[in-house]
Every structure is written in structure tokens, then in C-alpha cells.
Amino acid sequence: MASGIGLKGLKIIVIAMGVLLIAGFVLLVAALGQRIADLYGNEGPEAAPYALDLALAPLERVRTMAGVGDRLALLIERPDGSTRVIVVDPAAGRIVGTIGTAAP
């Protein structure tokens, strides 16, 4: 038998060292993650401010909106039942194009 601490003491020391090794690894990963977050910033990219006044005719209404890549498509319903799609570039704050459809 080992002199001094014995087999039971050796098991305790080995378990404690394993716990310390795992805790050190967790701290290392957390510190690395913090450094990466500091490098790239904790906040996402700031959205560019834009403004667009969309002039609709009387009784026209926005029926739906959808994101299309980096554009925004607005489906406009007219009083006579026809529709048009207005494609907007939000980053530039301007209308890129318009697609009209006939009344059903």
C-alpha cells in the first residue's frame, strides 16, 4: 500500500485535479469567447437611418409587405381592385421600381 495518504486519498486528489482541469477549460473557452465578442463588438451593426415618404392615391392601401433580399416589396391595393407592387431600397430610402397589374 502507498505510504502516507493511501488509495482513498489518491482517488480524491485525482478527482479534484479532474474538476480543476474541466473548470480551467471552461474558463479558457469563456475568455476566448469574450475576446472575440470584444473584437467584433457586442452589438450588431447599426442600421442606417432612412426616410421615405410614400405617396399613395386616395383610398389606396398597403395590403402586404415582404422582404426581398435587401429590398422591401409593398403590395398596394387600388380602389378599382387592381394592384401594384412598389420595390423600395431601405438603405438608400428610395423607390427602386413599380410593377402594376390590371383589375380582375
N, C-alpha and C positions, 0 to 999 in steps of 0.2 A: 504494500500500500504506500501511496505517496506520503512523504513526511510533511508535517505542517498542516495544511488546510484540508486535505483529504479529498475524496472524489466528489462529495456533495458540494464542497466549496468551489471546486474546479468547474462544476456544471453552472453554478451561479455566476462565476466570473465570465464564462463563455457566453451565457445568455445575456448578461449585461453588456458585453462588448458587441454582440449582435444588434442589440437595441440601439446602442450608441452609433453603430455603423449605419443603420437604417435612418436614424434621426439626422445624422450628418448628411446623408444623401438627399433627404427631403429638403433640408436647409439649403444645400447646394443648388438643387433644382429651383427652389423658390427665389434664391438670389439671382440666378441666371434669368429667370422669368422677369424679375423686377428690372434688371438691367436692360433687357430687350424692350420692355414697356417704356422705360425712360428714354431709350434711344429713338423709338418711333413715336413717342408721345402717348399719353394715356387717353387722349381724346381723339375722336375720329377727325377726318378732315372737315374744316369749317365750310359750310355751304356758302356759296357766293350769293349775296343778296341780289334780287332782281325784282322788277316790277313790270307788269304788262296790263294795260287797260284793254280788255277785250270788249269791243262794241258789238252788242247784239241788237238786232232789229226788234221792234215791239213784238211781244208775245213769243219770241224765240226763247228756248230754254236749253240748258246743258242737260242732256239726257244721261250721259255717262262719260267717264274719263278712264284712260288706260295708259300705262307707261309702255313706251315702245323704244327700247334701247335707252338712249339718253334724251329722248323726246317725250312729249306728253300729247296724246291724241284726245281731242274733245269731240264727242258726237253731239251736234246741235240739231234740235228738232224745230222745224218751222211750223207756223200755224196751218199751212196748207197740207201738212203731212209729209213733205219732203224733208230730207236731212242733209247735213253737210258735216264733214269732218275737218276740223282745224288742227293742224300739227304745229305745236309750239316747242321752241328750244328754250327750256327754262334757264339754262346757263347764260344765254345771251338776252333773254327777255324779249324775244321776237317771234312772230309767226313765220314758220318755215314754208307752209303750204296749206292749201284748202282743196278739198275734194267734195263736189256737190253730187247729190242724187236727186232724181225726179220723184214727184209724188206718186204713190202707188195707185 
